Amino acid sequence: MAQILVVDDSSTVRNEVGDFLKSSGLTVSFAVDGRDGLTKLAADPSIKLIVCDVNMPNMDGLTMAEKVRSEQNNSAVNIIMLTTENSPAMKERGKAAGIKGWIVKPFKGDAVLATFKKLAGS
């Protein structure tokens, strides 16, 4: 059972973020795109935080966030985007989907660790 789900099509990013979070005492699981993320979230009710990329094949992160809220009717899980995208229109779409934060890559774990722990219920 994971506290945090890291969703990114880049194995390098998944590993970097996951290794940092695990070394900080958090439980992490992984998904390779938005579709996989929805499946993993549905299967693991202990997930409290999703850290998600925007641009991914099969299903992008914003669509995944919208489906978490609408199709899975899950308003409890916190979602943070970790992406290279910085477009105001994308951020507005994310805000409408209930995204709690928008972090522009590269990932700087120490700067967000306290927030991640709080959102993951640790």
TORDOTI-62864 format. One record per residue (C-alpha): residue number from 1; x, y, z negated. Coordinates in steps of 0.1 Angstrom, whole numbers, plus 2048, in hexadecimal, padded with zeros to 3 digits. Each point is the difference from the previous one (the first is absolute). Last residue first. Example, Ala and Ser with C-alpha at 12.3 -4.5 7.8 and 13.67 -1.06 7.14 Angstrom:
<recs>
+-------+-----+-----+-----+
| vexvo |  c1 |  c2 |  c3 |
+-------+-----+-----+-----+
|     2 | 889 | 7F5 | 7B9 |
|     1 | 7F2 | 7DE | 7F9 |
+-------+-----+-----+-----+
</recs>
This chain:
<recs>
+-------+-----+-----+-----+
| vexvo |  c1 |  c2 |  c3 |
+-------+-----+-----+-----+
|   122 | 81B | 875 | 7BA |
|   121 | 7DE | 806 | 80F |
|   120 | 80B | 800 | 824 |
|   119 | 7F8 | 825 | 803 |
|   118 | 814 | 809 | 7E1 |
|   117 | 81D | 7EA | 80C |
|   116 | 800 | 810 | 822 |
|   115 | 800 | 823 | 7F1 |
|   114 | 81D | 7F8 | 7E9 |
|   113 | 813 | 7F0 | 81D |
|   112 | 7FB | 81C | 819 |
|   111 | 821 | 814 | 7FF |
|   110 | 815 | 7E1 | 7F6 |
|   109 | 7F3 | 7EE | 81F |
|   108 | 80B | 817 | 81B |
|   107 | 7F1 | 7F1 | 81F |
|   106 | 80C | 810 | 820 |
|   105 | 7E4 | 807 | 80A |
|   104 | 7E5 | 81A | 7FA |
|   103 | 7EA | 7F8 | 7E2 |
|   102 | 7DA | 807 | 801 |
|   101 | 7EC | 7FB | 7E1 |
|   100 | 7DF | 7F5 | 7F1 |
|    99 | 7EF | 7F4 | 820 |
|    98 | 7DA | 802 | 7FC |
|    97 | 7F7 | 7FA | 824 |
|    96 | 7F7 | 825 | 805 |
|    95 | 823 | 808 | 7F3 |
|    94 | 80F | 7E9 | 819 |
|    93 | 7ED | 811 | 81D |
|    92 | 80C | 821 | 7F3 |
|    91 | 824 | 7F4 | 7FE |
|    90 | 7FD | 7F3 | 824 |
|    89 | 7F4 | 822 | 80C |
|    88 | 81B | 812 | 7EC |
|    87 | 81A | 7EB | 813 |
|    86 | 81E | 7F4 | 7EA |
|    85 | 805 | 7DD | 80E |
|    84 | 821 | 7EF | 7F7 |
|    83 | 7EC | 7EB | 7E7 |
|    82 | 7FA | 7F5 | 7DC |
|    81 | 7DB | 804 | 7FB |
|    80 | 7F3 | 7FB | 7DC |
|    79 | 7E0 | 7ED | 7F9 |
|    78 | 7F1 | 7FA | 7DD |
|    77 | 7E8 | 7E2 | 7FD |
|    76 | 7DF | 808 | 7EE |
|    75 | 7EC | 80C | 81D |
|    74 | 7FC | 7DD | 80F |
|    73 | 7E1 | 7FC | 815 |
|    72 | 812 | 7E6 | 815 |
|    71 | 7F1 | 80D | 820 |
|    70 | 7FF | 825 | 7F7 |
|    69 | 81C | 808 | 7E8 |
|    68 | 819 | 7E6 | 80A |
|    67 | 7F5 | 805 | 824 |
|    66 | 80A | 825 | 7FF |
|    65 | 821 | 7F8 | 7F1 |
|    64 | 807 | 7E6 | 81B |
|    63 | 7F7 | 819 | 81B |
|    62 | 818 | 818 | 7F1 |
|    61 | 81B | 7E6 | 7FE |
|    60 | 7FF | 7F5 | 824 |
|    59 | 7F1 | 7DF | 80B |
|    58 | 80E | 7E6 | 819 |
|    57 | 822 | 812 | 803 |
|    56 | 80B | 819 | 7E5 |
|    55 | 802 | 826 | 7FE |
|    54 | 7F3 | 80D | 7DF |
|    53 | 816 | 7EE | 7E6 |
|    52 | 7F1 | 7F4 | 7DF |
|    51 | 806 | 7FF | 7DB |
|    50 | 7E1 | 7F0 | 7F1 |
|    49 | 7FA | 802 | 7DB |
|    48 | 7EB | 7ED | 7E7 |
|    47 | 803 | 7DD | 80E |
|    46 | 7F2 | 7E7 | 7E6 |
|    45 | 7E2 | 7F8 | 816 |
|    44 | 817 | 7EB | 817 |
|    43 | 7EF | 7EE | 81E |
|    42 | 7EE | 81F | 80D |
|    41 | 820 | 815 | 7FD |
|    40 | 814 | 7E6 | 813 |
|    39 | 7E6 | 7FE | 81C |
|    38 | 7FE | 826 | 803 |
|    37 | 826 | 803 | 800 |
|    36 | 803 | 7E6 | 81C |
|    35 | 7E8 | 815 | 816 |
|    34 | 813 | 820 | 7F6 |
|    33 | 822 | 7F2 | 80A |
|    32 | 81D | 7EA | 7F3 |
|    31 | 7F3 | 7FA | 7DC |
|    30 | 814 | 7FD | 7E0 |
|    29 | 7FC | 7F8 | 7DC |
|    28 | 80F | 811 | 7E2 |
|    27 | 801 | 7FC | 7DA |
|    26 | 810 | 81E | 7EF |
|    25 | 81E | 7FF | 7E8 |
|    24 | 815 | 81C | 80F |
|    23 | 816 | 7E6 | 813 |
|    22 | 7DF | 7F4 | 810 |
|    21 | 7F8 | 823 | 80B |
|    20 | 822 | 806 | 810 |
|    19 | 801 | 7DE | 810 |
|    18 | 7DD | 805 | 80F |
|    17 | 808 | 823 | 80E |
|    16 | 820 | 7F5 | 811 |
|    15 | 7F2 | 7DE | 80A |
|    14 | 7E0 | 80E | 810 |
|    13 | 814 | 81C | 810 |
|    12 | 819 | 7E8 | 810 |
|    11 | 7E4 | 7E8 | 80A |
|    10 | 7F0 | 81C | 814 |
|     9 | 7DB | 7F9 | 807 |
|     8 | 7F7 | 810 | 7DE |
|     7 | 7E7 | 7F8 | 7E5 |
|     6 | 80E | 7FF | 7DC |
|     5 | 7E5 | 7F2 | 7E8 |
|     4 | 805 | 80A | 7DC |
|     3 | 7F4 | 7EF | 7E0 |
|     2 | 804 | 7DD | 80D |
|     1 | 7F2 | 7DF | 7F5 |
+-------+-----+-----+-----+
</recs>
